[in-house]
């Protein structure tokens, strides 16, 4: 069967059975269409009909792109000498065939507008010839490849519904939506983050510092949908610019925010009508597992929260997993905290590949050396009150019981700066206004950050983050 090349996304859309009115088989449209002189047509009372290849029947005024024109001169009972054209039209992200009898010039690549009459007939209003250059990665097909179900355009419509639904849930829960600055003078100093620097400051990696300052100022339930930026993070699950949902509850435990996520997802699946959504999502409460239990189950390593980097390496060797650290040298130039972090996440990356459950899983109680903004667990002070939500092996959310001790927070920030230096990363200024806010008193609170792009990926069942973005970093 002919069609666009497989990279164009139209391969497999055109079927012989679907084009029953065609008089000959579909030929392959050229990838580089010839130049067409712009000409306008105002045509009425043309006898035409419409068939749908991939969606509901159209109504009202329609705009589309002519993808293929098949001409076959014929005589009919009501038209003795009209030219018969079978036109393949791409409207939004759906393919339609337009059976047209008339003398208008309609060529491949034309923009076309028409209306559906009272009896279902097609009335062509205008065609515009354009200089078309169809490319597999061009904008004409970037978002609306009909062979791909769901198309990127359809997923972006679902994304709008999801964001609208998120706001609806927080409105019902009486949260205040906040808008904090995207450009700040001091970003997070955490060594694993690479903030994007401008002439005027840094683009935020998270709105966390400013939102906590709002908590200190008396706000109790706040949330934000915000663009965040992390340099060098690209791949199937990462884009340097992404959308974060972040919210805080003053005076509440972290478990309450875990429940928030469950309720938000259930709210979205119940209020949004979409055939793209996963057919079944496990009802809450979702499983809760500790980091220690996962290390014991998948690596037979027992974490006690006091081990040094060297002791963690020895535990790995004794458990028979030395190969996981083989290319990770015992670098004496890095700080102890950074050495521990490097070993831990090398092991954690292996564990992530093991628990790829389709049921969302909360992973709690992380070693205290890792999160620079979480308080110690009341019941396990050698571990941090931190939780991450995973689904299909993908991290979806990250939450803290927030650290409120200004002295400890400054010590951790200074440790982050040492880690950055030992890793060869550029230093960044510390946010003194945030540290002053802690000195004045931050109420006991909990916060959660959720990746909106990944949430859309999960709910719509797609594997690439570019499919849920208007433009990924390599498309701009």
Secondary structure, DSSP 4 states (H G I P E B T S, - for coil): ---S-GGGT-TT---TTTTTT-SSPPPPPPSSPPP---------S-EEEEEESSSPPP-SEEEEEEEEEEE----BTTBSSPPEEEEEEEETTEEEEEEEESS----TT-EEEEEE-TTS-EEEEEEE-------TTSHHHHS--TTSSS-HHHHHHHHHHHHHHHHHHHHHTTPEE----SEESS----TT--PPEETTEEE-S-SHHHHHHHHHTT--EEEEEEEEE-TT--BTTB-SEEEEEEEEEET--HHHHHHHHHHHHHHHHHH---TTS-S--PPSSPEEEEHHHHHHHHH-----S---HHHHHHHHHHTT-GGGGTTS---TTS-HHHHHHHHHHHHHHHHHHH---SS-EEEEEEETTT-TTBPBPSS-TTEEEEEEEEETTEEEEEEEEB---HHHHHHHHHHHHHHHHHTTPPP----HHHHHHHHH-PPSEEEEEEEHHHHHHHHHT-S-GGGGSSS-GGG-
